[in-house]
Amino acid sequence: METDLPLIAGLVIAGFTVPSILSAFSERRPPRASVATILIAIGLIIYAVVMKPGGYRLDEIPDAFFRVLGRLL
């Protein structure tokens, strides 16, 4: 349960990074901030997977999302 928050935060950050990367490439500028953000997201996801005994399966991710959402609300 404690590793759900870093996993979901990493996935949300990674999702928000995709438009930023596409914008940088379409404007022909280097995606420096996007690369830094995606590295943070990858770090959070790896931390969550490594710290949870047994790791995460793909079918567990929606449950983890709603546990985090329920805890925040």
Backbone as CSV, one residue per row, in Angstrom:
resi,resn,N_x,N_y,N_z,CA_x,CA_y,CA_z,C_x,C_y,C_z
1,MET,0.829,-1.197,0.000,0.000,0.000,0.000,0.867,1.252,0.000
2,GLU,2.000,1.214,0.682,2.850,2.400,0.743,3.545,2.684,-0.579
3,THR,3.700,1.658,-1.411,4.366,1.869,-2.693,3.392,2.254,-3.803
4,ASP,2.100,2.269,-3.492,1.112,2.643,-4.511,1.263,4.103,-4.927
5,LEU,1.503,4.971,-3.967,1.599,6.403,-4.272,2.756,6.719,-5.223
6,PRO,3.993,6.224,-4.976,5.050,6.512,-5.950,4.770,5.918,-7.329
7,LEU,4.147,4.745,-7.363,3.824,4.139,-8.657,2.848,5.010,-9.433
8,ILE,1.775,5.406,-8.799,0.753,6.205,-9.484,1.289,7.600,-9.816
9,ALA,2.061,8.184,-8.914,2.654,9.501,-9.196,3.578,9.409,-10.410
10,GLY,4.371,8.355,-10.470,5.267,8.168,-11.612,4.509,7.994,-12.915
11,LEU,3.429,7.229,-12.884,2.639,7.020,-14.098,1.942,8.303,-14.547
12,VAL,1.427,9.068,-13.592,0.760,10.331,-13.940,1.771,11.333,-14.498
13,ILE,2.937,11.429,-13.859,3.974,12.340,-14.352,4.419,11.928,-15.745
14,ALA,4.590,10.625,-15.963,4.984,10.146,-17.290,3.913,10.476,-18.329
15,GLY,2.655,10.359,-17.945,1.572,10.697,-18.872,1.553,12.162,-19.254
16,PHE,1.852,13.029,-18.275,1.887,14.462,-18.571,3.151,14.862,-19.336
17,THR,4.145,14.027,-19.337,5.392,14.345,-20.021,5.295,14.121,-21.525
18,VAL,4.458,13.193,-21.942,4.351,12.863,-23.370,3.977,14.088,-24.212
19,PRO,2.969,14.874,-23.869,2.680,16.070,-24.680,3.826,17.076,-24.682
20,SER,4.532,17.163,-23.567,5.666,18.085,-23.493,6.783,17.664,-24.450
21,ILE,7.039,16.376,-24.520,8.068,15.877,-25.442,7.640,16.115,-26.890
22,LEU,6.398,15.821,-27.202,5.907,16.033,-28.568,5.950,17.509,-28.944
23,SER,5.628,18.371,-28.013,5.680,19.806,-28.275,7.105,20.270,-28.549
24,ALA,8.039,19.767,-27.760,9.438,20.161,-27.951,9.946,19.700,-29.314
25,PHE,9.606,18.476,-29.702,10.066,17.981,-31.001,9.395,18.726,-32.158
26,SER,8.126,19.075,-32.007,7.443,19.763,-33.094,7.959,21.193,-33.271
27,GLU,8.439,21.801,-32.202,8.995,23.152,-32.282,10.505,23.151,-32.517
28,ARG,11.063,21.977,-32.728,12.495,21.791,-33.013,13.396,22.391,-31.934
29,ARG,13.029,22.144,-30.680,13.872,22.569,-29.564,14.202,21.346,-28.715
30,PRO,15.301,21.385,-28.002,15.683,20.214,-27.203,14.724,20.019,-26.017
31,PRO,14.304,18.784,-25.785,13.336,18.524,-24.705,14.024,18.317,-23.351
32,ARG,14.758,19.310,-22.886,15.530,19.163,-21.644,14.634,18.951,-20.427
33,ALA,13.636,19.782,-20.265,12.741,19.647,-19.108,11.947,18.346,-19.189
34,SER,11.571,17.965,-20.383,10.822,16.729,-20.559,11.654,15.509,-20.193
35,VAL,12.903,15.531,-20.567,13.785,14.409,-20.239,13.986,14.324,-18.729
36,ALA,14.166,15.450,-18.082,14.321,15.444,-16.622,13.051,14.922,-15.954
37,THR,11.911,15.329,-16.455,10.642,14.890,-15.880,10.422,13.399,-16.094
38,ILE,10.751,12.894,-17.255,10.560,11.466,-17.508,11.523,10.634,-16.664
39,LEU,12.710,11.155,-16.397,13.642,10.447,-15.515,13.103,10.377,-14.088
40,ILE,12.472,11.435,-13.641,11.842,11.422,-12.315,10.720,10.386,-12.289
41,ALA,9.913,10.362,-13.327,8.808,9.403,-13.391,9.329,7.965,-13.401
42,ILE,10.347,7.704,-14.176,10.922,6.359,-14.228,11.498,5.972,-12.872
43,GLY,12.140,6.925,-12.213,12.682,6.655,-10.884,11.605,6.297,-9.881
44,LEU,10.490,7.008,-9.905,9.378,6.706,-9.004,8.781,5.328,-9.284
45,ILE,8.624,5.001,-10.548,8.057,3.700,-10.914,8.997,2.572,-10.501
46,ILE,10.278,2.725,-10.769,11.247,1.690,-10.391,11.295,1.534,-8.876
47,TYR,11.258,2.641,-8.152,11.251,2.575,-6.692,10.056,1.767,-6.195
48,ALA,8.880,2.040,-6.743,7.663,1.355,-6.303,7.726,-0.136,-6.606
49,VAL,8.214,-0.484,-7.788,8.260,-1.895,-8.178,9.285,-2.659,-7.346
50,VAL,10.418,-2.033,-7.074,11.474,-2.705,-6.316,11.102,-2.837,-4.841
51,MET,10.452,-1.846,-4.281,10.150,-1.864,-2.847,8.946,-2.736,-2.488
52,LYS,8.075,-3.023,-3.444,6.927,-3.882,-3.146,7.357,-5.339,-3.300
53,PRO,7.154,-6.139,-2.281,7.496,-7.566,-2.389,6.690,-8.229,-3.506
54,GLY,7.365,-8.820,-4.440,6.696,-9.452,-5.569,6.439,-8.522,-6.733
55,GLY,6.664,-7.244,-6.565,6.464,-6.271,-7.633,4.999,-6.047,-7.961
56,TYR,4.744,-5.409,-9.078,3.387,-5.119,-9.542,3.111,-5.890,-10.818
57,ARG,1.882,-6.337,-10.975,1.417,-6.891,-12.236,0.565,-5.830,-12.918
58,LEU,0.370,-5.944,-14.210,-0.407,-4.940,-14.935,-1.846,-4.857,-14.445
59,ASP,-2.416,-5.979,-14.019,-3.806,-5.943,-13.569,-3.955,-5.343,-12.171
60,GLU,-2.866,-5.095,-11.461,-2.911,-4.469,-10.150,-2.896,-2.944,-10.213
61,ILE,-2.495,-2.391,-11.331,-2.320,-0.942,-11.439,-3.648,-0.176,-11.282
62,PRO,-4.752,-0.610,-11.908,-6.009,0.127,-11.667,-6.444,0.092,-10.200
63,ASP,-6.253,-1.051,-9.549,-6.599,-1.134,-8.124,-5.740,-0.184,-7.302
64,ALA,-4.460,-0.123,-7.623,-3.562,0.785,-6.906,-3.975,2.238,-7.139
65,PHE,-4.390,2.558,-8.368,-4.825,3.913,-8.677,-6.021,4.313,-7.823
66,PHE,-7.000,3.428,-7.728,-8.196,3.766,-6.961,-7.935,3.753,-5.451
67,ARG,-6.973,2.949,-4.986,-6.601,3.008,-3.565,-5.978,4.359,-3.235
68,VAL,-5.111,4.832,-4.117,-4.480,6.138,-3.904,-5.527,7.245,-3.995
69,LEU,-6.387,7.171,-4.981,-7.438,8.170,-5.139,-8.370,8.187,-3.923
70,GLY,-8.738,7.009,-3.437,-9.585,6.925,-2.255,-8.912,7.462,-1.008
71,ARG,-7.610,7.244,-0.898,-6.874,7.741,0.260,-6.761,9.270,0.217
72,LEU,-6.639,9.840,-0.969,-6.519,11.283,-1.101,-7.847,12.002,-0.894
73,LEU,-8.927,11.343,-1.269,-10.244,11.964,-1.119,-10.847,11.531,0.189
